[in-house]
Amino acid sequence: MGNRAVAVPRPAHIAVHGKDFAGAAVAPDWRRVAYLMHASRALDEIEESRLVPERKVLYQFSARGHELGQILLGLKLTAPHDGVGVYYRSRPLMLALGLELEEAAAGPLARAGSFSDGRDIGVVFNMPRRGGTTVLPACGGVGAQYTPAAGWAQAIRYRADVLQDASYKESIAVAHGGDASCATNGFWSALGMATTLRLPMLFYIEDNGYGISVRSDLQTPRGNIAANLASFANLTVLDGDGTDPREAAALIERAVMSVRAGKGPVLLRLTVPRLCGHSGQDTQAYKSADVVALERARDPLVRLRSALVPAEIPAHEWSDIANKARQDVETAVARALARPMPDASQITRHVHAEVPAGTPPDLQRQGGLAPEGHVFPASTEVPKPEAARINMLTAIRRTLDVELATNPKLVVFGEDVGPKGGVHGATLGLQEKYGPARVFDTSLSEEGIIGRAVGMALAGLMPVAEIQFRKYAEPATEQLNDCGTMRWRTNNRFAAPLVVRMPGGFFKCGDPWHSQTNEVAFLHAVGWRVAMPSNAEDAVGLLRSALRGNDPTIFFEHRAMLDGAWARRPYPGDDFIVPFGKARVIRPGTELTVVTWGAMVERCEQAAAASHVDVEVLDLRTLAPWDRDAVLASVRKTRRCIIVHEDTLTAGFGAEIAAVLAREAFWYLDAPIERLAMPDIPSPHNPVLLEAALPAVRDIVRAIRRTASV
C-alpha cells in the first residue's frame, strides 16, 4: 500500500467566468478535501507533540476540529480578486487557497522567508497575490479582520462599478472568525457596513462554543449569533453543522454563490468542536470530561471518513491519502527546519517605504497605488502663488479637489463629509462634484472608518479617511496601529498607504474631547508619517505629498489655523508639493533657536518679534519624519534652544527633540534646553482656563529672554 501512487489534485486554474463560481454548483473534490484535512491535522499534531515541547514553535494555535468548513470554503474562493480576512486558526483555509506545506510549517517556526520572516507570530497569516485570492494581513487582535475585509468588499464594488474593471465583477470578500469575535467592535462595524451598503461580503463564523475558556452564551445571547441576526436587514443568515460534510458543503456553496450573484452579504455560522486548547499552553481544565468526550465524538475528520468511505473513496485509497499527506508534511517540516533563522541585521528595514538612492524603489508586493504602476502628474517644490490669500480650510478642500480629479483611485470618506461637507467644511461640494461613490458618509464608527480604509488601500485604492476630532480616533487605535506596522510585520509583502485627516487642537475655547492634539501617540506608532502644517501653503504641499505617498499618513489639521488670519497664504499651485522631513525657517536668527509646529508657530513668531532677541524660528511641519539635521544645524549655530508645543509636557515630542540635542549638540550648548508646553491636564473649556494652560506669547517671550541671558 505504501508504494501505491496517489493522485492528489492541486487547485485548478482560476477561470474568470467559469461555472465554478458564476454558474451551476460544483461538487467538492472530496479527495482534495481529505488530503488537506489530513495535512492540516498532521501539521497540528507535529507542532503539538514535538515542536512546541522542543521550543522550536513558541506560539501554537491548533485548528483541530475546525478544518472541514475552512477547506470547503477555500476551494470555492476562485475569483481573481477574492479577498479574505483571517485569524489565528485559519491555516486549513490557507492550505485550501494554495499555501505550500513548507510555508505553512515555516511560519510557526519563525524561519527566514516565512509570512513575516520571523517578525510576527507564525499563525498571523498573509498571502499577497494577483489573479487569485488575497489573504489580507492578519492581526493578533481578536476581531481585527472584519473591517478591513469590509473595505476590500467596498473596493471590489468601486473597481467594478466606478473604474469599470470587469475582472472584479464576481469577486467577493470573506471575513473568517470565531464565535467569540462576534462580540467585538470590529464585527459589528463591518456588519453595519456590509448590510447598509449591501457589499459582496461573506461572514464565515465557526462556532466552537468557547472564547478561550468563556462559553458562547456569555459572549452572545443564547450563544448563537446566527439566531440573533435572523431578522437583520439586508443579510442572509445561514446556520449549520460544520462537522457534517454534506451539510457544510451545501451551506458554503449556497453562501458563496449568493454573494457572487450580488444578493448582498451573507453570514454563515457553522458549529465545530475545538479538539485542542485555545493555544498550545491551554490545558482546557475548564472543560468537563463529558464536554471533551462530546467534542471528540464530533471530530469532522472521522465524520468525513464515514461519509466518503467506501461510498466514494475505497478504504485503501483513504489510507493512501492519509499516508501521503503525513509524508508530505514530514518532508515540509524538515525543509522548514532546515531554513536559516532570519537575518537580524535587517530588523529595522521596512518600517516605511524604502527608496534607495540610485536604485528602483523596494516596493511592497501588494497594497496601495505603487505596485500597480500608478503614475502621478509632475510636481514641484517651487510655489506658484496666486494673488489672493486663502485660509487653510480652502487650501485643503482645493487640494482634495485637484487630487480627486487627477487620481480616479482616490476616495474621501468619514462622518458628515458628504452633503454637509464635513463638520469643518473641508469637503464642502466634493460629493456633488464627484459623486457618492467617491466622497461619502460613513456610520459613526471610527474603527470602521480606519479598518475600511485599510481594506481599500490593500485593494489598490488611495483612501482619505476623516476622523472628525483627534480624540475620536481612540476607538480606532487597534486599526491604526495594525496599519502602521503592516509593512514591517509582513516584511514588505503588504502595505496600506492611506491618509487620515484629523482636526484637533484648541479653537476659541477648548475641552477634553475636541481640543486635544496628543500627536506624540502617532509618533510612537510604528510606520506612520505625521504632518502638522501651520499655514495654508504648507497644508497644500504636505497633503499632496501624503496623497501621492507610499506610507500611511496622519494629516493633522489644527482647528485654530483652519480659518486663522495668520495661517492664510496664496494658493501655491496644483502641482506644489512639500516633502516630508523638511523643516521651514520662519524667521532666521543667530542668538537662539525656537523649534515648534502647528498652532504654536504663529505664537512663536510673534514672541520672537517681541523679544528683542535675534531668534531663529523653525517650523518642523512634519513630525514623522522630523528634520533632525535642520534643528541640529540651527542649534549648533545659535547655541541655545527652546522647544514649544501644544501637547502636554510629560513625554511630549519636545522631550525627544531635547534628548537628540543633548546627545548630538551637547558641546555646542551655552544654556539648558527649555521646553514650553501644556501642563499635564486635558484641554480646559473656559477660554480663560484654556489660555492659562496654553503656552502664551508672553510666556514664550519670557523663556526666550531668560534663555538668551544665560
C-alpha positions as CSV (number, residue, x, y, z in Angstrom):
1,M,0.0,0.0,0.0
2,G,2.9,2.4,0.8
3,N,4.1,2.1,-2.8
4,R,0.8,2.9,-4.5
5,A,0.7,6.2,-6.3
6,V,-1.9,8.6,-5.0
7,A,-3.0,11.5,-7.2
8,V,-3.9,14.5,-5.1
9,P,-5.1,17.2,-7.4
10,R,-3.8,20.7,-6.9
11,P,-6.1,23.8,-7.1
12,A,-7.5,24.2,-10.7
13,H,-6.6,27.2,-12.8
14,I,-8.7,30.2,-11.9
15,A,-11.3,30.9,-14.5
16,V,-12.6,34.4,-14.5
17,H,-16.1,33.4,-15.8
18,G,-16.0,29.7,-15.0
19,K,-19.1,27.9,-13.7
20,D,-17.2,27.1,-10.6
21,F,-18.4,30.5,-9.2
22,A,-20.7,32.0,-11.8
23,G,-23.0,29.2,-12.8
24,A,-24.2,25.8,-11.5
25,A,-23.0,24.4,-8.3
26,V,-19.8,22.3,-8.4
27,A,-19.4,19.4,-6.1
28,P,-16.4,19.4,-3.8
29,D,-13.3,17.4,-4.8
30,W,-13.6,15.1,-1.8
31,R,-10.1,13.6,-2.4
32,R,-8.6,17.0,-2.3
33,V,-10.6,17.8,0.9
34,A,-9.5,14.6,2.5
35,Y,-5.8,15.3,1.7
36,L,-5.9,18.8,3.1
37,M,-7.8,17.6,6.2
38,H,-5.1,15.1,6.9
39,A,-2.3,17.6,6.1
40,S,-3.7,20.2,8.4
41,R,-4.2,17.6,11.2
42,A,-0.6,16.4,10.7
43,L,0.8,19.8,11.0
44,D,-1.0,20.5,14.2
45,E,-0.1,17.1,15.7
46,I,3.6,17.5,14.9
47,E,3.7,21.0,16.4
48,E,1.8,20.0,19.5
49,S,3.7,16.7,20.2
50,R,7.2,17.7,19.0
51,L,7.9,21.3,18.0
52,V,6.3,23.0,21.0
53,P,7.9,20.8,23.6
54,E,11.2,21.2,21.8
55,R,10.7,25.0,22.0
56,K,11.0,25.3,18.2
57,V,7.5,26.6,17.9
58,L,7.0,29.3,20.6
59,Y,3.3,30.1,19.9
60,Q,1.0,27.4,18.6
61,F,-2.7,27.6,17.7
62,S,-4.2,24.3,16.5
63,A,-7.1,24.1,14.1
64,R,-8.1,20.6,15.0
65,G,-11.9,20.3,14.6
66,H,-12.2,23.5,12.5
67,E,-10.7,22.1,9.3
68,L,-13.6,20.9,7.2
69,G,-15.6,24.1,6.7
70,Q,-12.4,26.1,6.1
71,I,-11.2,23.8,3.4
72,L,-14.6,23.6,1.7
73,L,-14.7,27.4,1.7
74,G,-11.2,27.9,0.5
75,L,-11.7,25.6,-2.5
76,K,-14.7,27.9,-3.5
77,L,-12.7,31.1,-3.5
78,T,-11.6,31.1,-7.1
79,A,-12.4,34.5,-8.5
80,P,-9.4,36.7,-9.5
81,H,-9.9,39.3,-6.8
82,D,-11.4,37.5,-3.8
83,G,-10.0,38.7,-0.5
84,V,-10.1,37.0,2.9
85,G,-9.6,38.5,6.3
86,V,-8.4,35.6,8.5
87,Y,-7.4,34.9,12.1
88,Y,-5.0,32.7,14.0
89,R,-6.9,29.5,13.5
90,S,-7.2,29.9,9.7
91,R,-4.4,27.6,8.5
92,P,-6.7,25.0,6.9
93,L,-8.3,27.8,4.8
94,M,-4.8,28.9,3.8
95,L,-3.9,25.4,2.7
96,A,-7.1,25.2,0.6
97,L,-6.1,28.6,-1.0
98,G,-2.8,27.1,-2.2
99,L,-0.4,27.8,0.7
100,E,2.5,25.3,0.3
101,L,3.1,23.0,3.2
102,E,6.6,24.1,3.8
103,E,5.4,27.7,4.1
104,A,2.7,26.6,6.5
105,A,5.3,25.0,8.7
106,A,7.9,27.7,8.3
107,G,5.6,30.4,9.7
108,P,5.2,29.0,13.3
109,L,8.9,28.1,13.2
110,A,9.7,31.8,12.6
111,R,12.1,30.9,9.9
112,A,13.5,33.1,7.1
113,G,11.2,33.7,4.2
114,S,8.1,32.8,6.1
115,F,4.9,35.0,6.2
116,S,6.7,37.7,8.3
117,D,10.3,36.5,8.1
118,G,10.1,35.7,11.8
119,R,8.9,39.1,12.8
120,D,5.4,38.1,13.8
121,I,3.6,35.1,15.3
122,G,3.6,32.2,12.8
123,V,-0.2,32.0,12.6
124,V,-0.7,35.6,11.7
125,F,-1.1,34.8,8.1
126,N,-0.9,36.8,4.9
127,M,-0.8,36.0,1.2
128,P,-0.2,38.6,-1.5
129,R,-1.5,37.5,-4.9
130,R,-2.5,38.8,-8.2
131,G,-5.1,36.9,-10.2
132,G,-6.1,34.9,-7.2
133,T,-7.4,35.1,-3.7
134,T,-5.5,37.6,-1.5
135,V,-5.3,36.8,2.2
136,L,-5.2,40.2,3.9
137,P,-2.5,40.5,6.6
138,A,-3.9,39.1,9.8
139,C,-3.5,40.7,13.2
140,G,-3.1,39.3,16.6
141,G,-6.1,41.1,17.9
142,V,-9.5,39.4,18.0
143,G,-12.0,40.8,15.5
144,A,-9.4,43.0,13.8
145,Q,-10.0,41.2,10.5
146,Y,-13.6,42.3,9.9
147,T,-13.4,46.0,8.9
148,P,-10.5,45.6,6.5
149,A,-12.4,42.8,4.8
150,A,-15.4,45.1,4.5
151,G,-13.1,47.7,3.0
152,W,-11.9,45.1,0.5
153,A,-15.5,44.4,-0.4
154,Q,-16.3,48.0,-1.0
155,A,-13.1,48.3,-3.1
156,I,-14.4,45.4,-5.2
157,R,-17.5,47.3,-5.9
158,Y,-15.6,50.5,-6.6
159,R,-13.2,48.9,-9.0
160,A,-16.1,47.1,-10.8
161,D,-18.6,50.0,-11.0
162,V,-16.5,53.2,-10.9
163,L,-13.3,52.1,-12.6
164,Q,-15.2,49.7,-14.9
165,D,-12.8,46.8,-14.3
166,A,-14.8,43.7,-15.4
167,S,-12.4,41.3,-13.7
168,Y,-13.9,42.4,-10.3
169,K,-17.5,41.7,-11.2
170,E,-18.0,38.5,-9.3
171,S,-15.2,38.7,-6.7
172,I,-16.1,38.7,-3.0
173,A,-14.6,39.5,0.4
174,V,-14.7,36.9,3.2
175,A,-14.2,37.6,6.9
176,H,-13.3,34.5,8.8
177,G,-13.6,34.5,12.6
178,G,-14.6,32.5,15.7
179,D,-17.8,32.9,17.6
180,A,-16.1,35.0,20.4
181,S,-15.0,37.6,17.8
182,C,-18.7,38.4,17.2
183,A,-18.6,40.4,20.5
184,T,-16.0,42.8,19.1
185,N,-16.5,46.3,17.8
186,G,-14.9,45.3,14.5
187,F,-17.5,42.6,13.8
188,W,-20.5,44.9,14.4
189,S,-18.9,47.8,12.5
190,A,-18.2,45.6,9.5
191,L,-21.7,44.1,9.7
192,G,-23.2,47.6,9.6
193,M,-21.1,48.5,6.6
194,A,-21.9,45.3,4.7
195,T,-25.6,45.5,5.3
196,T,-26.2,49.2,4.7
197,L,-24.2,49.1,1.5
198,R,-25.1,45.5,0.5
199,L,-21.5,44.7,0.0
200,P,-20.3,41.4,-1.6
201,M,-19.1,40.0,1.7
202,L,-19.4,36.7,3.5
203,F,-19.0,36.5,7.2
204,Y,-17.9,32.9,8.0
205,I,-18.2,32.3,11.7
206,E,-17.0,29.0,13.1
207,D,-18.6,28.4,16.5
208,N,-16.7,26.1,18.8
209,G,-18.6,27.2,21.9
210,Y,-15.7,28.9,23.6
211,G,-13.7,32.1,23.7
212,I,-10.6,30.6,25.3
213,S,-12.5,29.4,28.4
214,V,-15.6,31.6,28.2
215,R,-18.7,29.8,27.0
216,S,-20.6,31.2,23.9
217,D,-23.7,32.1,26.0
218,L,-21.6,34.6,27.9
219,Q,-20.3,36.1,24.7
220,T,-23.6,36.2,22.7
221,P,-27.2,35.9,24.0
222,R,-28.3,32.3,23.6
223,G,-24.8,31.5,22.3
224,N,-25.9,31.7,18.7
225,I,-25.0,34.8,16.6
226,A,-27.0,33.4,13.6
227,A,-30.2,33.2,15.6
228,N,-29.7,36.7,16.9
229,L,-29.2,38.1,13.4
230,A,-32.1,36.2,11.8
231,S,-34.1,39.4,11.2
232,F,-31.1,41.7,10.4
233,A,-32.0,43.7,7.3
234,N,-30.1,43.1,4.0
235,L,-28.4,40.0,5.5
236,T,-28.8,36.4,4.5
237,V,-28.2,34.2,7.6
238,L,-27.3,30.5,7.3
239,D,-26.6,28.1,10.2
240,G,-25.5,24.5,10.3
241,D,-23.2,21.8,11.4
242,G,-19.6,22.3,10.4
243,T,-18.7,18.7,11.0
244,D,-21.3,17.2,8.6
245,P,-19.5,17.1,5.2
246,R,-22.7,17.2,3.0
247,E,-24.4,19.9,5.1
248,A,-21.3,22.1,5.4
249,A,-20.6,21.8,1.6
250,A,-24.1,22.7,0.7
251,L,-24.3,25.7,3.0
252,I,-20.9,27.0,1.9
253,E,-21.9,26.6,-1.8
254,R,-25.1,28.5,-1.2
255,A,-23.4,31.3,0.8
256,V,-20.6,31.9,-1.8
257,M,-22.9,31.7,-4.8
258,S,-25.4,34.1,-3.2
259,V,-22.7,36.7,-2.5
260,R,-21.2,36.3,-6.0
261,A,-24.7,36.7,-7.5
262,G,-25.0,40.2,-6.0
263,K,-27.6,39.3,-3.5
264,G,-25.8,41.1,-0.6
265,P,-23.9,39.9,2.4
266,V,-24.2,36.5,4.0
267,L,-23.5,35.4,7.5
268,L,-22.7,31.7,7.7
269,R,-22.3,30.1,11.1
270,L,-21.1,26.5,11.3
271,T,-20.7,24.8,14.7
272,V,-17.4,22.9,15.2
273,P,-15.6,21.2,18.1
274,R,-12.4,22.7,19.4
275,L,-10.3,19.5,19.8
276,C,-7.5,21.3,21.4
277,G,-6.8,24.1,23.8
278,H,-7.1,27.7,22.8
279,S,-3.4,27.7,22.3
280,G,-0.6,25.3,22.9
281,Q,-0.4,26.4,26.5
282,D,-4.1,25.8,27.3
283,T,-4.9,22.6,29.2
284,Q,-8.7,23.0,28.9
285,A,-9.1,22.3,32.6
286,Y,-12.3,24.4,32.4
287,K,-14.0,21.6,30.3
288,S,-15.5,18.6,31.9
289,A,-14.7,15.1,30.8
290,D,-18.2,14.8,29.3
291,V,-17.8,18.0,27.2
292,V,-14.4,16.8,25.9
293,A,-16.0,13.4,25.0
294,L,-18.8,15.1,23.2
295,E,-16.4,17.2,21.2
296,R,-14.3,14.2,20.2
297,A,-17.4,12.4,19.0
298,R,-17.9,15.2,16.5
299,D,-14.5,15.1,15.0
300,P,-15.0,16.3,11.4
301,L,-12.2,14.1,10.1
302,V,-13.9,11.0,11.5
303,R,-17.2,12.1,10.1
304,L,-15.7,12.9,6.7
305,R,-14.3,9.3,6.5
306,S,-17.7,7.9,7.5
307,A,-19.4,9.9,4.7
308,L,-16.9,9.0,2.0
309,V,-15.6,5.5,2.8
310,P,-16.4,3.3,1.0
311,A,-19.3,5.1,-0.9
312,E,-17.0,7.5,-2.8
313,I,-13.4,6.6,-1.8
314,P,-12.2,3.0,-1.2
315,A,-10.8,2.4,2.3
316,H,-7.3,1.6,0.9
317,E,-7.3,4.9,-1.0
318,W,-8.3,6.8,2.1
319,S,-5.4,5.3,3.9
320,D,-3.1,6.2,1.0
321,I,-4.3,9.8,1.0
322,A,-3.7,10.0,4.8
323,N,-0.2,8.5,4.4
324,K,0.8,10.8,1.6
325,A,-0.4,13.8,3.5
326,R,1.6,12.7,6.5
327,Q,4.7,12.1,4.4
328,D,4.4,15.4,2.6
329,V,4.0,17.2,5.9
330,E,7.0,15.5,7.5
331,T,9.1,16.5,4.4
332,A,7.8,20.0,4.6
333,V,8.6,20.4,8.3
334,A,12.1,19.0,7.7
335,R,12.6,21.6,4.9
336,A,11.2,24.4,7.1
337,L,13.5,23.4,10.0
338,A,16.5,23.5,7.5
339,R,15.8,27.1,6.7
340,P,18.1,29.6,8.3
341,M,17.0,31.9,11.1
342,P,16.0,35.5,9.9
343,D,18.8,37.9,9.3
344,A,18.9,40.1,12.5
345,S,20.8,42.8,10.7
346,Q,17.7,43.5,8.6
347,I,15.4,44.0,11.6
348,T,15.0,47.8,11.2
349,R,14.1,47.6,7.5
350,H,10.7,48.1,6.0
351,V,9.2,50.3,8.7
352,H,8.4,52.8,5.9
353,A,8.6,52.6,2.1
354,E,12.3,52.5,1.1
355,V,13.6,54.3,-2.0
356,P,17.4,53.5,-2.1
357,A,19.4,56.2,-3.8
358,G,20.2,55.4,-7.4
359,T,18.1,52.2,-7.5
360,P,14.4,51.4,-8.1
361,P,12.2,51.6,-5.0
362,D,11.8,48.4,-2.9
363,L,8.1,48.2,-3.3
364,Q,5.6,46.1,-1.3
365,R,4.1,43.3,-3.3
366,Q,0.6,44.4,-2.7
367,G,-1.3,47.4,-1.3
368,G,-1.5,51.0,-2.4
369,L,-1.0,52.5,-5.9
370,A,2.7,51.9,-6.4
371,P,2.7,48.1,-7.0
372,E,0.2,48.7,-9.9
373,G,2.5,51.2,-11.5
374,H,0.3,54.3,-10.9
375,V,1.9,57.4,-12.3
376,F,1.2,60.8,-10.8
377,P,1.3,64.2,-12.5
378,A,4.6,66.1,-12.3
379,S,5.1,68.1,-9.1
380,T,7.4,70.8,-7.9
381,E,8.6,72.2,-4.6
382,V,8.6,75.7,-6.0
383,P,5.3,77.5,-5.3
384,K,3.5,79.5,-8.0
385,P,1.4,81.7,-5.7
386,E,-1.8,83.2,-6.8
387,A,-2.6,86.8,-5.9
388,A,-5.3,86.1,-3.3
389,R,-4.7,84.6,0.1
390,I,-6.8,81.7,1.2
391,N,-7.4,80.1,4.5
392,M,-6.2,76.6,5.4
393,L,-9.6,75.1,5.1
394,T,-9.9,76.3,1.5
395,A,-6.4,75.1,0.8
396,I,-7.3,71.6,2.0
397,R,-10.5,71.5,0.1
398,R,-8.9,72.7,-3.1
399,T,-6.1,70.1,-2.8
400,L,-8.6,67.3,-2.4
401,D,-10.5,68.6,-5.4
402,V,-7.4,68.5,-7.6
403,E,-6.3,65.1,-6.5
404,L,-9.8,63.6,-6.9
405,A,-9.8,65.0,-10.4
406,T,-6.4,63.5,-11.3
407,N,-6.5,60.2,-9.4
408,P,-9.6,58.0,-10.1
409,K,-8.5,55.6,-7.3
410,L,-8.8,58.3,-4.6
411,V,-11.8,58.2,-2.3
412,V,-12.8,60.5,0.5
413,F,-15.0,59.4,3.4
414,G,-15.9,59.9,7.1
415,E,-18.7,61.1,9.2
416,D,-20.6,64.0,7.6
417,V,-18.2,64.5,4.7
418,G,-20.9,64.1,2.1
419,P,-23.7,66.7,1.6
420,K,-22.7,68.5,4.8
421,G,-19.2,68.9,3.6
422,G,-17.6,67.9,6.9
423,V,-18.1,69.4,10.3
424,H,-15.4,71.9,9.5
425,G,-16.3,72.3,5.8
426,A,-13.2,70.8,4.3
427,T,-15.1,68.6,1.8
428,L,-17.9,71.0,1.0
429,G,-19.2,70.5,-2.6
430,L,-16.9,67.5,-3.3
431,Q,-19.7,64.9,-3.2
432,E,-21.8,67.0,-5.5
433,K,-18.9,67.2,-7.9
434,Y,-17.5,63.6,-7.8
435,G,-20.5,61.6,-6.7
436,P,-21.3,59.5,-3.6
437,A,-19.1,56.6,-4.7
438,R,-16.0,58.7,-4.3
439,V,-17.0,61.1,-1.5
440,F,-19.3,59.5,1.0
441,D,-20.5,59.4,4.6
442,T,-19.9,56.6,7.0
443,S,-21.5,55.3,10.1
444,L,-20.4,56.6,13.5
445,S,-17.6,54.1,13.9
446,E,-14.0,55.2,13.9
447,E,-12.9,51.5,13.9
448,G,-15.0,51.1,10.8
449,I,-13.6,54.2,9.1
450,I,-10.0,53.2,9.6
451,G,-10.5,49.5,9.1
452,R,-12.4,50.2,5.9
453,A,-9.6,52.5,4.7
454,V,-7.0,49.7,5.4
455,G,-9.0,47.2,3.3
456,M,-9.4,49.7,0.4
457,A,-5.7,50.5,0.5
458,L,-4.8,46.8,0.3
459,A,-7.1,46.6,-2.7
460,G,-5.1,49.3,-4.5
461,L,-7.1,52.4,-3.8
462,M,-6.0,55.7,-2.1
463,P,-8.4,56.2,0.8
464,V,-8.7,59.5,2.5
465,A,-10.4,59.0,5.8
466,E,-11.6,61.8,8.1
467,I,-11.7,61.5,11.8
468,Q,-13.7,64.5,13.0
469,F,-11.6,65.3,16.0
470,R,-8.3,63.9,17.3
471,K,-9.9,62.4,20.5
472,Y,-12.4,60.5,18.3
473,A,-9.5,58.4,16.9
474,E,-9.3,56.4,20.2
475,P,-11.8,53.7,19.2
476,A,-9.7,53.1,16.0
477,T,-6.4,52.7,17.9
478,E,-6.1,49.0,17.0
479,Q,-6.7,49.5,13.3
480,L,-4.3,52.5,13.3
481,N,-1.6,50.5,15.0
482,D,-2.1,47.5,12.8
483,C,-2.0,49.6,9.7
484,G,1.3,51.3,10.7
485,T,3.1,48.0,11.5
486,M,1.8,46.2,8.4
487,R,4.8,46.7,6.1
488,W,7.3,45.8,8.8
489,R,5.4,42.7,10.2
490,T,4.9,41.3,6.7
491,N,8.5,42.0,5.7
492,N,7.4,44.3,2.9
493,R,4.9,41.9,1.4
494,F,2.0,44.3,2.2
495,A,1.5,47.9,3.0
496,A,-1.6,50.1,3.3
497,P,-0.8,53.6,2.2
498,L,-3.7,55.9,3.2
499,V,-4.3,59.4,4.6
500,V,-6.2,60.0,7.8
501,R,-7.3,63.7,8.1
502,M,-7.7,64.6,11.7
503,P,-8.6,68.0,13.0
504,G,-7.8,68.9,16.6
505,G,-6.3,71.4,19.0
506,F,-7.8,74.5,20.6
507,F,-10.2,76.9,18.8
508,K,-11.6,79.9,20.7
509,C,-12.2,77.5,23.6
510,G,-11.2,74.0,24.5
511,D,-12.4,70.8,26.1
512,P,-11.1,67.3,26.8
513,W,-13.0,65.8,23.7
514,H,-12.5,68.1,20.7
515,S,-9.3,70.0,21.5
516,Q,-6.6,67.5,22.2
517,T,-3.5,67.2,20.0
518,N,-1.6,64.3,21.5
519,E,0.3,63.9,18.3
520,V,3.0,62.1,20.2
521,A,0.9,59.0,20.2
522,F,1.2,58.7,16.4
523,L,4.9,59.4,16.6
524,H,5.3,56.4,18.8
525,A,3.1,54.3,16.5
526,V,5.4,52.4,14.2
527,G,5.1,53.0,10.4
528,W,3.1,56.3,10.3
529,R,4.1,59.5,8.7
530,V,2.7,62.6,10.6
531,A,2.2,66.1,9.1
532,M,1.1,69.1,11.2
533,P,1.0,72.2,8.9
534,S,0.8,75.7,10.4
535,N,-0.4,77.5,7.3
536,A,-2.4,77.1,4.0
537,E,0.6,76.8,1.7
538,D,2.2,74.0,3.7
539,A,-1.2,72.4,4.0
540,V,-1.4,72.1,0.2
541,G,2.1,70.8,-0.3
542,L,2.1,68.3,2.6
543,L,-1.4,67.0,1.8
544,R,-0.5,66.4,-1.8
545,S,2.8,64.7,-0.7
546,A,0.7,62.4,1.5
547,L,-1.9,61.7,-1.2
548,R,0.9,60.7,-3.5
549,G,3.0,58.8,-1.0
550,N,3.5,55.1,-0.3
551,D,3.0,55.1,3.5
552,P,0.1,55.7,5.8
553,T,-0.1,59.3,6.9
554,I,-1.7,61.2,9.7
555,F,-2.6,64.7,8.4
556,F,-3.3,66.9,11.4
557,E,-5.5,69.9,10.7
558,H,-5.3,72.4,13.6
559,R,-8.7,73.9,14.3
560,A,-7.3,77.3,15.2
561,M,-5.5,77.5,11.9
562,L,-8.3,76.4,9.6
563,D,-9.6,80.0,9.3
564,G,-6.9,81.8,11.2
565,A,-5.8,85.1,9.6
566,W,-2.1,84.3,10.2
567,A,-2.3,80.9,8.5
568,R,-3.7,82.4,5.3
569,R,-1.4,82.2,2.3
570,P,-1.7,82.4,-1.5
571,Y,-2.6,79.1,-3.2
572,P,0.8,77.7,-4.3
573,G,-0.4,75.8,-7.4
574,D,-1.9,72.5,-8.4
575,D,1.5,70.8,-8.7
576,F,3.1,72.2,-5.5
577,I,4.4,69.6,-3.1
578,V,6.3,69.7,0.2
579,P,8.5,66.7,1.0
580,F,8.2,65.2,4.5
581,G,11.1,65.7,6.9
582,K,12.0,69.2,5.7
583,A,11.6,72.0,8.3
584,R,10.9,75.6,7.3
585,V,12.8,78.6,8.7
586,I,10.0,81.0,9.6
587,R,12.5,83.6,10.9
588,P,16.3,83.4,10.7
589,G,18.4,84.3,13.7
590,T,21.7,83.9,15.4
591,E,21.2,84.0,19.2
592,L,18.6,81.4,20.0
593,T,16.6,78.6,18.2
594,V,12.9,78.1,18.8
595,V,11.6,74.7,17.5
596,T,7.8,74.4,17.1
597,W,4.9,73.2,15.0
598,G,1.2,73.5,14.4
599,A,-0.6,76.4,16.0
600,M,2.4,77.3,18.2
601,V,4.3,78.5,15.1
602,E,2.2,81.8,15.0
603,R,2.8,82.4,18.7
604,C,6.5,81.7,18.5
605,E,6.9,84.1,15.6
606,Q,5.1,86.8,17.5
607,A,7.1,86.1,20.6
608,A,10.4,86.2,18.7
609,A,9.5,89.6,17.2
610,A,8.6,91.0,20.7
611,S,11.6,89.5,22.5
612,H,14.3,91.9,21.1
613,V,16.5,88.7,20.7
614,D,17.8,87.5,17.3
615,V,15.7,84.4,17.3
616,E,15.6,81.7,14.6
617,V,12.1,80.0,14.5
618,L,11.9,76.6,12.9
619,D,8.5,75.1,11.9
620,L,9.0,71.4,11.7
621,R,5.9,70.9,9.5
622,T,6.3,67.1,9.8
623,L,7.0,65.2,12.9
624,A,7.5,61.7,11.4
625,P,10.0,62.2,10.0
626,W,11.3,65.3,11.6
627,D,14.1,67.4,10.3
628,R,16.9,66.5,12.7
629,D,19.6,68.0,10.5
630,A,17.9,71.4,10.3
631,V,17.3,71.5,14.1
632,L,20.9,70.4,14.9
633,A,22.4,72.9,12.4
634,S,20.4,75.8,13.9
635,V,21.2,74.9,17.5
636,R,24.9,74.5,16.7
637,K,24.7,78.0,15.2
638,T,22.7,79.7,17.9
639,R,23.9,77.6,20.9
640,R,20.5,77.9,22.7
641,C,17.2,76.2,22.1
642,I,13.6,76.4,23.2
643,I,11.0,73.8,22.1
644,V,7.4,74.9,22.2
645,H,4.4,72.6,21.6
646,E,0.7,72.4,22.5
647,D,0.7,68.8,23.6
648,T,1.3,68.1,27.3
649,L,4.8,68.4,28.7
650,T,5.5,65.0,30.1
651,A,6.6,62.6,27.3
652,G,5.6,65.2,24.6
653,F,7.6,65.2,21.4
654,G,9.6,68.1,22.7
655,A,11.3,65.6,25.0
656,E,12.5,63.5,22.1
657,I,13.9,66.6,20.4
658,A,15.6,67.7,23.6
659,A,17.1,64.2,24.0
660,V,18.6,64.3,20.5
661,L,20.1,67.8,21.1
662,A,21.5,66.7,24.4
663,R,23.3,63.8,22.7
664,E,24.3,65.3,19.4
665,A,24.7,69.0,20.2
666,F,25.7,69.0,23.9
667,W,29.1,70.7,23.4
668,Y,27.6,73.5,21.4
669,L,25.0,74.5,24.1
670,D,25.6,77.6,26.2
671,A,22.3,77.2,28.1
672,P,20.0,74.3,29.2
673,I,17.3,73.3,26.6
674,E,14.0,74.8,27.6
675,R,10.5,73.2,26.9
676,L,7.2,75.1,26.9
677,A,4.0,73.0,26.6
678,M,0.6,72.4,28.2
679,P,0.7,71.2,31.8
680,D,-0.3,67.6,32.2
681,I,-4.0,68.2,32.0
682,P,-6.7,67.8,29.4
683,S,-7.6,70.9,27.4
684,P,-9.9,73.1,29.6
685,H,-13.1,74.5,28.2
686,N,-13.4,78.0,29.6
687,P,-11.3,80.4,27.4
688,V,-9.7,81.9,30.5
689,L,-8.6,78.5,31.7
690,L,-7.5,77.5,28.2
691,E,-5.2,80.5,27.7
692,A,-3.8,79.8,31.2
693,A,-2.9,76.3,30.1
694,L,-1.5,77.0,26.6
695,P,1.9,78.4,26.0
696,A,1.1,82.1,25.5
697,V,3.1,84.7,23.6
698,R,4.2,86.4,26.8
699,D,5.3,83.0,28.2
700,I,7.4,82.3,25.1
701,V,8.9,85.9,25.3
702,R,10.0,85.3,28.9
703,A,11.5,82.0,28.1
704,I,13.4,83.5,25.1
705,R,14.8,86.3,27.2
706,R,15.7,84.1,30.1
707,T,17.5,81.5,27.9
708,A,19.3,84.2,25.9
709,S,20.6,85.8,29.0
710,V,22.2,82.6,30.4
